[in-house]
């Protein structure tokens, strides 16, 4: 269906909307905070200093003048995380852990502050 150039954008928009609905639903079921973040320019902005580093789609490594060198996707994930945390009022830093991708130990449960969760 997506190959139909007249309907492709509408079908993709509906798919992303449904994905967001499911994520928000499961966030409520498992008592997790969900935040929608605008992904625009997340792969261009440096997660270390905030400077915009232009790169092509084929460039897979983020290299900034500040000395930050990492995979482009990891950099974008850090930017998205910081934007999401900024939305809910948290200004601290987190270490992304690939072994804990589900966030079972690091997510702040709804109705609980980050300090309360860390202490427990």
ABEGO torsion letter per residue (X at the ends): XAABAAAAAAAAAAAAAAAAAAAAAAAAAAGBBBBBBBABGAAABBAAAGBBBBBBAABABBBBAAGBBBBAAAAAAAAAAAAAAAAAGBABBBBBBAABAAGAAABBBBGBBAAAAAAX
